[in-house]
Amino acid sequence: MLGQSISKNSLILGAFAAVTAAIIAITFQSTKERITTQERKAASAALIEMIPTHRHNNDMLSDVLTLNTQDSHALGFTAPVDLHIAKQDGNIVALVIPALAHDGYSGDIKMVIAVNIDGTLAGVRVLSHKETPGLGDKIDLRKSPWIHSFEAKSLSQPAASLWAVKKDGGEFDQFTGATITPRAVVKRVKQTLALFRTHKSTWLTRARAIESTPSSTLTHSPMTHSTPKRQAGVTHE
């Protein structure tokens, strides 16, 4: 009897564990999909905000250039990432570069950085973060216009020594009670501009080889309306 009781309880516990694991897996997957969808919507809105329709007539969501692992790592990622290409009548006007700052106060800060071909910034947008509400979250355009302070800046304007928050002797404002967050964003934007300057010729050459996709309703799309076009023959290094 004791053996049967133990076996029965073991089966019950095993079944309970299996059901619990299945529920957790389903919950994780559904949550992951929702997060991905929200990030794609945020990226969609960010692209059109930084490169408005009067500056491009291609589909920036579809026209992408895949970076190799080394360049992606320099942007803060562990796997290859895509640059979005903005074109006007077939001519490249800007590249939108994803970047990840690992030194935020509460964790990673994911952003996209639009760089005009002359090396000036068309804009910067934060896509996701875990910064403190009311303090570090002012990097989010919905909370503060601070992120607009990067527009039209370049590695030469301001000078390299001024690419820091004012507390560190730089040009960019920090937030009252929160310096770590804006410091991390400024640092990552500067690093991204430096990477663009280093690889500009190669990136633009590869981007020009990509056939343009006609512009679509970017602001109304959840970024799922088309399959990105990639450069033929490109492999992840």
N, C-alpha and C positions, 0 to 999 in steps of 0.2 A: 504493500500500500504506500509506504513511504517513497519507494522508488517511483511509483506511478505519479504520486503527487509532485515530486521534484521534476519529473519529465514534463508534466502538464504545465507547471509554473514556468519552466524553461521555455516551453513552446509559446506560452502567453507573452512572456517577456521578449522573446525573439520577435514575435509578431508585432508587439508594441513598438520595439526598436525600429523594425523595418518600416512601419507606418510613419513613425516620427521622422525618420530619415527622408522618406519620400516627401513628406509635407515640407520639410526644411529645404529640400532640393527644389521643389516646385516654387516655393516662396522666393528663394534666392534667384531662380531663373526669371521669374516674372518681375521681380524688383530690378534685376540687372537690365532687362529689356526696357523697363520704364526709364531707368536712369540714362541708358543709351539714347533712347528717343528724345528725352529732354535735352541732352547734350547736343544732339544733332539739330534740334530746333534752335537752340541757343547759337550754335555755330552758323546756321543758316541766316539768322537775323544779324549776327555780327558781320558776316561777309558783306551783306548789302548796306549796312551802316557805314562800313569803312570804305567800300568801293561802290558808290551809288550807281544807279543805272545810266546816268549820263556819262560815266567814265568807262563803262564796259558794255559789250553786247554779246559776250559769250556766256556759257553756263559754267560758272566758277566751281560749282559742285561736281561737275563731270570732268572738267579739265584739270587733272592733277598730275603732279610729278612726284614719284616715289623716291625718297632719299635712301641712301645706303645706311647700314647699321651705325657706322662711325659718325656720320653727320647727325643722324637721329639721336644718338647718344649725347652728342654735344648740345642738343636742344632739350635734354633731360629725359629722353625716352629710352626704353630698353629694347624696343622693336622698331623696325622701319616705319616711318610716318610719311604722309603725303603733304606736299605744298599745293595750295590752290592757285591757279593761274588766272589773272584778270587780263582780258584782251579787248582792245577796241579796234574793230575792222581787221582782225588778225595780228595786230601789233600788241606786244606785251606792255601793259602799263604798270603792273604791280604783281608781286607774289605775296600770298598770305601764308605765313609760316606758323605752324603750331609750336608751342613751347611749354615747358613744365618747370616751374620753380619749386624746388624741394625744400627750400628754407623759409617757408611761411611760418607764422607763429603756431598755427594749428595743423600744419600738414602741407601737402602739395597744392600749388595754385596752377590751374590749367588755363592757358590763354592762347589767343591767336594774335599774330602781329603782322600787319599789312605794311609791306615795304615797297615804295615806288621804285622804279628802275634807277632813279637818280640817287637812291640811298636815303631818301627822306621817309619819314613815317606817315603813312596814310591813316593809321589808327592802331589802337591796341584795345582788345576786349578780353575780359576775364570770363571764361566759360563755367568754371566750377572752382569752389574753394571751401574751406572749413573754418574760415577766420571768424573772430569774435563779433557777434552782432553788435552794432552800435560803435564799433571801434575799427577793427581790421577789415570789416566787410565794406568799407567805403571804397575799396578797389572796384566794387561792382557798380556799374553805371546806374543801376536802379537805385542805388543808395547815395551816390555822390558823383559829381562831374569830374572828379579828380583824374580819371583815366584819360580825359581829353587833353591833359597837359603834355602828352607825348606827341600830339599831332604836329607835323612839320619839323619835328626834331630830327637830328642826324648825329653821326659820330663826330662831326666837326661843329655842330651847333646844337647844344653847347659843347664846349671843349671837353675832352675826355675826363679831365679832373673834376668837372662839374656834374658828371653822370652819377649822382648820389643824392640822397635826401639832404635837406638843409642842415639837419643835425650833424651830418658827416661832412659838412662843408660844400655840399652840392647845390643844385638848382631846384630840385623837386621837393615839394611840400611833403611833410610827414603828417600823420594824424595825431591829434591830442590823445595821449595815452597809448598810442600804437605806432611804433617806429619800425618794428621788425617786418611787418607786412609790406608797406610801401617800399622798404629797402630791398626786399626780395624781388619785387616786381621790377623796380628800376634796374637792378643787377641783371635780371634775365633778359629784359628788353635790350640793354646795352650789349650783352653777349650775343643775342640774336642778330643785331645789326652788324656786329663784327664778323659773325659767320657768313652773313649775306655778302659782305664786302669781300671776304676771302674766296667764296665760291660763286660769285655773281656771274662770271663769264661762263662757267660750266653749266650752272643752273639755267641761265637764259638760253644757252645753245640747245640744251635738252628740251626746254619748254617750248621753243619755237618749232621743234620737230613734231609736236603734238597737234593733231588736227583739232581745230576749234569746234565746239558744240554750240549751236545757237542758244542764245539766252532763253531761260524759261522763267516761270513765276517763282523766283527764288524765295521771296518773303513769305509765300503761302505754302511752301513745301516743307514737309518734315524731313527733308534730305533723303528721301527714298524713291524719288521719281525716276532716277536713271542710274545706270551703272557707270562708274568713273572710267574715263578713257585714260589709259596709261601709255607711256612711250613704249613702242614695240622694242622688244629685245632687252628691256631693262631687268636686271636681276638684283636681288638683295645681296649686298656684299657682306 
